[in-house]
């Protein structure tokens, strides 16, 4: 079975997929995002999910506020 998001979630970075799945829903939803918006959206999705792990409350917004200060 072909999994189009596999290049974004390599086997040695399993936590990356788990984080994205927890934040954005099923792998089907993630696949729809890739199909509709392309690889830039996948990079953003991965970054946002990893930022949410580091800062569960602020996520990306917390990083933006820190940078503005």
Buried (B, 14 or more C-beta within 10 A) or exposed (E): EEEEBEEBBEEEEEEBBEBBBEBBEEBEEBBEBBEEEEEEBBEEBBBBBBBBBEEEEBBBEBBEEEEEE
